[in-house]
Amino acid sequence: QVQLVESGGGLVQAGGSLRLSCAASGNIGSILIMGWHRQRPGKQRELVASMSRGGYTNYADFVKGRFTISSDNAKNTVYLRMNNLKPEDTAVYYCRLTSTVSYWGQGTQVTVSS
């Protein structure tokens, strides 16, 4: 079994910053990709950013230049640094780990006030 534990969400004013963390444990196997998705109210879940084990990164256009994904492979942890947050970034943010299958975290709420 694989566990993904997310932390770092909260309430922040527009223009502020947060850093999300996601620590993976359990029978992980070989991690291919770790990343973050989000689900805004009334919207479908969407990719925010992802990082391969080799360090290749992929960002959604709406976060380029504001969010940075990074990882600590030794700790099987992925981070998402979010700067210049906007009210439209308000969402539940989910960590995703892909090895032979995909696993999801429980989600962490990010609320950006105007």
C-alpha positions in Angstrom: 0.0 0.0 0.0 1.1 3.5 -0.8 0.5 6.6 1.3 0.7 10.2 0.2 0.6 12.7 2.9 0.1 16.3 1.8 0.7 19.4 3.9 1.1 23.2 3.5 -2.3 24.3 2.4 -4.2 27.2 4.0 -5.6 30.7 3.6 -3.5 33.4 2.1 -4.1 36.8 0.6 -3.7 37.5 -3.1 0.0 38.0 -3.9 1.1 35.7 -1.1 2.9 32.4 -1.2 2.5 28.9 0.1 4.6 25.7 -0.2 2.9 22.4 -0.5 4.6 19.1 0.5 3.8 15.6 -0.4 5.6 12.7 1.2 5.2 9.2 -0.2 5.7 6.0 1.8 4.9 2.4 1.5 5.3 0.0 -1.3 6.1 2.7 -3.8 8.2 0.7 -6.3 9.9 2.8 -9.0 8.5 6.3 -9.1 8.2 7.6 -12.6 6.5 10.9 -12.0 5.3 12.9 -9.0 3.1 16.0 -9.4 0.3 18.2 -8.4 -3.2 18.6 -9.7 -6.0 20.8 -8.4 -9.7 20.9 -8.4 -11.4 24.3 -8.3 -15.0 24.6 -7.2 -17.3 23.3 -9.9 -14.4 22.4 -12.2 -12.7 19.2 -13.2 -9.4 18.2 -11.7 -6.5 19.6 -13.7 -2.7 19.2 -13.9 -0.7 22.0 -12.2 2.8 20.7 -12.4 4.7 17.4 -12.6 8.3 16.2 -12.3 9.8 13.0 -13.6 12.3 11.1 -11.5 15.0 12.4 -13.8 14.0 16.0 -13.1 12.0 16.9 -16.2 9.3 19.3 -15.3 6.0 20.2 -16.8 3.8 23.1 -15.9 0.3 24.2 -16.8 0.3 27.5 -18.6 -1.7 29.2 -15.8 1.1 28.7 -13.3 4.2 29.2 -15.4 6.4 31.8 -13.7 4.6 31.6 -10.4 4.8 28.0 -9.2 7.9 25.8 -8.9 7.9 22.1 -8.4 10.8 20.4 -6.8 11.6 17.1 -5.2 13.8 15.3 -2.7 14.2 11.8 -4.2 15.9 10.5 -1.1 12.7 11.3 0.9 10.2 10.5 -1.8 8.8 14.0 -1.3 7.6 16.5 -3.9 7.1 20.2 -3.2 5.1 22.9 -4.9 6.2 26.5 -4.2 3.4 28.8 -5.1 4.1 32.5 -5.4 2.0 35.5 -6.4 -1.2 33.5 -5.6 -4.4 34.7 -7.2 -8.0 34.1 -6.0 -8.5 31.9 -9.0 -5.9 29.5 -7.6 -8.3 28.6 -4.8 -8.7 24.9 -5.0 -8.1 21.6 -3.4 -4.6 20.5 -4.4 -3.8 16.8 -4.9 -0.5 15.1 -5.0 -0.2 12.3 -7.5 2.5 9.6 -7.7 2.8 7.4 -10.8 4.8 4.2 -10.8 3.2 1.2 -12.4 -0.1 2.7 -11.2 -1.1 6.1 -10.0 -1.8 7.1 -6.4 -3.5 10.2 -5.1 -3.2 12.1 -1.9 -6.2 13.1 0.1 -5.9 16.8 -1.0 -5.1 20.0 0.8 -7.2 23.1 0.6 -5.7 26.3 -0.7 -7.8 29.5 -0.4 -6.6 32.8 -1.8 -8.6 35.8 -0.7 -8.8 39.0 -2.7 
